[in-house]
């Protein structure tokens, strides 16, 4: 008897899961709400490059081509994902926006804009970049210039005659600020919270590839051992007008799901004075931005690189037990507590999200095959 599976999302985690399920004997359909495979990678800012190495970022069964270099670009990844789906002849159905998923007999009904489909197994793989988190501040309505989320930024060309404030010091915020400053644009960076900063590589090894150290010693010990090396390579947060987090970078990911800022140029730009660092925003007064240290500065464009929210509540109204209070899956990469329902790559990983996606996809397929034999 043929076993059926539906994977929701045609990004890296969805494609990896589909291939693993296909190899395990399932008949798999991938439903993607957008009009192309890996749509987020097509829409990311132009200068984006992976912070994880090509060799550790490939999906199951197909390495990223060597032509992409050590750290593949956005365009490289978009092309790779398209090639991945073609190589394994995946049944990817574009323009299929899923409304909800309901338990039905021994399986699941996936309701989407084209009708309903039944499957023995359903895997959510819509990723960590869910709904853009758009913060609000007093007086923002009166800000005279453009206000956008970081997901809407592509390149510096439209900002050449502007003074831009980037809010947020995650990797996207740091990359966007560096991109703007590199184009000679007056750039500020508002950083509300204490941070961890790490180099792209330690002794030639990508920082995200040092998982052996974490596994051998545990997060806290790994942070203690690596701290002197990191400080030698990139300095202290205080050297750049930033506050140091009370946890090391590995603990921050494992315990809080927050990825440290991996430096690919922003620290040099700050040190050279090409990026002005400010604390968190308290309010706006027309074009004047007021900060938590009682200073202020004038900007005419705001880019909020303030991350995303993951909330799957509306998709699973009849099975809320698999989600936490915020709507994020309680379990990622394993049995959810409901037979045949899985979630892939919803928890941040210190080893890189692509590698985590590949590992979780294989685990999900193994478990699904065992329980639907």
C-alpha positions in Angstrom: 0.0 0.0 0.0 1.3 3.4 -1.0 1.9 5.8 1.9 1.3 9.5 1.3 2.9 12.6 2.7 2.4 16.3 2.2 5.2 18.7 3.0 4.2 22.4 3.5 6.8 24.7 2.3 9.3 24.5 -0.6 12.3 26.0 1.1 15.4 24.1 2.1 13.7 22.2 5.0 10.7 21.3 2.9 12.7 20.1 0.0 15.1 18.1 2.2 12.1 16.5 4.0 10.4 15.6 0.7 13.5 13.9 -0.6 14.0 11.9 2.6 10.3 10.8 2.7 10.5 9.9 -1.0 13.5 7.7 -0.4 11.6 6.1 2.5 8.9 5.0 0.2 6.3 7.8 0.6 4.4 9.4 -2.3 5.2 13.1 -1.5 3.6 16.3 -2.6 5.2 19.7 -1.6 2.7 22.6 -1.3 4.2 26.1 -1.6 2.2 29.2 -1.3 4.5 31.3 -3.5 5.1 31.0 -7.2 8.7 29.6 -7.1 10.8 27.2 -5.2 12.9 28.6 -2.4 11.1 31.9 -2.7 12.7 33.5 0.4 16.2 33.0 -1.2 15.1 34.8 -4.3 13.8 37.7 -2.2 16.7 38.1 0.3 19.0 41.1 0.0 21.4 40.9 -3.0 24.6 40.8 -0.9 23.6 37.9 1.3 26.1 35.0 1.6 25.8 32.0 3.8 27.6 32.2 7.1 28.0 28.4 7.0 30.3 26.7 4.6 29.2 25.1 1.4 30.4 21.7 2.5 28.2 21.6 5.6 25.2 23.3 4.1 24.1 20.9 1.3 20.8 19.1 1.6 20.5 15.2 1.6 21.7 13.5 -1.6 23.1 16.6 -3.4 26.0 18.8 -2.4 26.1 22.4 -3.2 28.3 22.8 -6.4 31.9 23.7 -5.8 31.4 26.7 -8.2 29.5 28.4 -5.4 32.7 28.9 -3.4 33.2 28.4 0.3 30.3 30.7 1.3 27.5 30.5 -1.3 25.6 33.7 -2.3 21.9 34.2 -2.3 21.7 33.6 -6.0 23.8 30.4 -5.7 21.4 29.1 -3.1 18.3 30.0 -5.1 19.7 28.2 -8.1 20.7 25.2 -5.9 17.3 24.8 -4.5 15.7 24.8 -7.9 18.2 22.2 -9.1 17.6 20.1 -6.0 13.9 19.8 -6.7 14.5 19.0 -10.3 17.2 16.4 -9.6 14.9 14.4 -7.4 11.8 15.0 -9.5 9.8 16.4 -6.6 6.1 17.0 -7.0 6.2 20.7 -6.0 2.9 22.5 -6.3 3.4 26.2 -6.5 0.6 28.7 -5.6 -0.9 26.3 -3.0 -1.5 28.4 0.1 -2.5 26.1 3.0 -5.4 27.3 5.2 -5.4 24.6 7.9 -4.6 21.0 8.7 -7.1 18.8 10.5 -6.8 15.2 11.8 -8.9 12.8 9.8 -9.3 9.1 10.6 -5.7 7.7 10.6 -4.2 10.7 8.8 -4.6 14.4 8.0 -6.7 16.6 5.8 -4.7 19.6 4.3 -7.1 22.3 3.3 -5.8 24.8 0.7 -7.0 27.3 -1.8 -7.4 24.5 -4.5 -9.4 22.1 -2.3 -8.6 19.4 0.3 -6.0 16.6 0.2 -5.6 13.6 2.5 -2.2 12.4 3.6 -0.9 9.8 6.1 1.9 12.2 7.1 2.1 16.0 7.1 5.2 18.0 7.7 5.3 21.7 8.3 8.5 23.2 6.9 7.7 26.9 6.6 10.8 27.9 8.5 11.9 30.4 11.1 11.3 33.4 8.8 7.6 33.4 9.3 5.7 36.7 9.9 7.9 39.8 9.9 8.1 41.3 13.4 7.3 45.0 13.0 7.8 46.9 16.2 6.1 50.1 17.0 7.5 53.1 18.9 5.8 56.3 20.2 5.8 58.9 17.4 6.6 56.5 14.6 3.5 57.5 12.7 5.0 61.0 12.3 8.3 59.8 10.9 8.7 61.6 7.6 10.6 59.0 5.6 10.2 55.3 4.5 9.8 52.7 7.2 10.4 49.1 6.1 11.1 45.7 7.5 14.5 44.1 6.7 12.8 41.5 4.6 12.0 44.3 2.1 15.6 45.4 1.7 17.4 44.4 -1.5 20.4 46.7 -2.1 21.6 50.2 -1.3 20.8 51.8 -4.7 17.5 53.5 -3.6 19.1 54.9 -0.4 22.1 56.7 -1.9 20.9 60.2 -1.0 19.4 59.2 2.4 20.5 58.8 6.0 19.4 55.4 7.1 18.9 53.9 10.6 19.0 50.1 10.8 17.3 48.6 13.9 18.5 45.3 15.1 21.9 43.6 15.4 21.1 40.1 14.2 23.0 38.9 11.2 20.5 40.5 8.7 20.7 43.8 10.4 24.5 43.7 10.5 24.7 42.7 6.9 22.3 45.4 5.8 24.1 48.1 7.7 27.4 47.0 6.2 26.0 47.0 2.7 24.7 50.5 3.1 27.9 51.9 4.7 29.9 50.2 2.0 28.0 52.3 -0.6 28.9 55.5 1.2 25.5 55.9 2.8 25.2 57.6 6.2 24.2 54.7 8.3 23.2 54.2 12.0 22.6 51.0 13.8 20.2 50.8 16.8 21.0 47.9 19.2 18.6 47.4 22.1 19.9 44.2 23.7 23.2 42.8 24.9 25.0 40.9 22.1 27.4 38.1 21.3 29.8 38.7 18.4 31.8 35.9 16.8 34.2 35.8 13.8 33.2 34.0 10.6 36.1 31.6 11.1 38.3 30.5 13.9 41.7 29.2 12.6 40.3 28.8 9.2 37.3 26.7 10.4 33.8 28.3 10.0 32.5 29.1 13.5 29.3 27.3 12.8 31.3 24.1 12.1 32.7 23.8 15.6 29.9 21.5 16.8 32.3 18.9 18.0 33.5 21.2 20.7 29.9 21.8 21.9 29.1 18.1 21.9 32.2 17.1 23.7 32.2 19.8 26.4 28.6 21.1 26.6 27.5 24.7 25.7 28.8 26.5 28.8 32.3 24.9 28.7 32.5 25.4 24.9 31.8 29.1 25.5 34.4 29.4 28.2 37.1 27.7 26.1 36.4 29.7 22.9 35.9 33.1 24.6 39.6 34.1 24.7 40.1 33.2 21.0 36.9 35.1 19.9 38.0 38.2 21.9 41.4 38.1 20.3 39.9 37.8 16.8 37.0 40.3 17.0 37.5 42.2 20.3 34.8 42.8 23.0 31.3 44.1 22.4 32.2 47.1 24.5 34.9 48.1 22.0 32.1 48.9 19.5 29.7 50.6 21.8 27.7 47.4 22.5 26.7 45.6 25.6 27.9 42.0 26.3 25.3 39.3 26.7 25.3 37.4 30.0 25.6 34.1 28.1 28.1 32.9 25.6 27.2 32.4 22.0 26.6 28.7 22.2 24.4 28.9 25.3 22.5 31.8 23.7 21.5 29.6 20.7 20.8 26.4 22.7 18.9 28.0 25.5 17.3 31.0 23.9 17.2 30.2 20.2 19.1 33.4 19.4 22.0 33.2 16.9 25.0 35.4 17.7 26.1 38.1 15.2 28.7 36.5 12.9 31.0 39.3 11.7 31.5 39.6 8.0 32.5 43.3 8.0 30.2 45.3 10.3 32.8 45.6 13.1 35.4 47.1 10.9 32.8 49.6 9.6 31.8 50.5 13.1 35.5 51.0 14.1 36.1 53.1 11.0 33.2 55.4 11.9 31.2 54.4 8.8 28.3 53.1 11.0 27.1 55.0 14.1 26.0 52.7 17.0 23.0 53.8 19.1 21.1 52.0 21.9 17.5 51.0 21.7 14.9 53.5 20.4 12.5 55.1 22.9 10.5 57.5 20.6 10.4 59.5 17.4 9.9 63.2 17.0 9.4 63.7 13.3 12.8 62.8 11.8 14.6 62.9 15.2 15.1 59.5 16.8 15.4 59.4 20.6 17.4 56.6 22.2 17.5 54.9 25.6 20.7 56.8 26.7 18.9 60.2 26.3 20.8 60.9 23.0 19.1 61.6 19.7 20.0 61.7 16.0 18.2 62.6 12.8 17.5 60.0 10.1 15.2 60.0 7.1 14.8 56.2 6.5 14.2 53.3 8.9 14.9 49.7 8.2 13.7 47.4 11.0 15.8 44.2 10.9 13.8 43.0 13.9 13.3 39.4 13.0 10.2 37.2 12.5 7.5 35.5 14.5 6.5 31.9 14.1 2.9 31.2 14.9 1.2 28.1 13.4 -1.9 28.4 15.6 -4.3 29.2 12.7 -3.0 26.2 10.7 -3.7 23.7 13.5 -6.8 24.9 15.3 -7.8 21.4 16.4 -4.3 20.2 17.6 -3.0 23.1 19.8 -1.2 20.6 22.1 1.7 20.4 19.6 2.4 24.1 19.8 3.7 26.3 22.6 2.0 29.4 23.9 3.4 31.5 21.1 2.4 29.1 18.4 5.8 27.6 17.7 6.1 23.8 17.5 7.2 22.2 20.8 9.2 19.6 18.9 11.1 20.1 15.7 12.7 17.2 13.9 10.9 14.4 15.8 7.5 13.0 16.8 5.2 15.9 17.6 2.9 13.8 19.9 0.4 13.4 17.1 0.9 10.4 14.8 1.9 11.5 11.3 2.4 15.2 12.1 5.9 16.7 12.1 7.7 20.0 12.0 11.1 20.6 10.5 13.7 23.3 11.4 11.7 25.5 13.8 14.4 25.7 16.4 17.6 27.8 15.9 20.8 25.7 15.7 24.4 26.6 16.6 25.6 24.4 13.7 23.7 26.4 11.0 20.1 26.1 10.0 20.7 24.4 6.6 22.6 21.6 8.3 19.9 21.3 11.0 17.2 21.1 8.3 19.0 18.2 6.6 19.4 16.3 9.9 15.8 16.9 11.0 14.5 15.9 7.6 16.2 12.5 7.8 15.0 12.0 11.4 11.4 12.8 10.4 11.5 10.4 7.5 13.0 7.6 9.6 10.3 8.0 12.3 7.5 8.3 9.7 8.6 5.1 8.0 8.7 3.2 11.3 5.3 4.3 12.4 3.6 3.9 8.9 5.1 0.6 7.9 
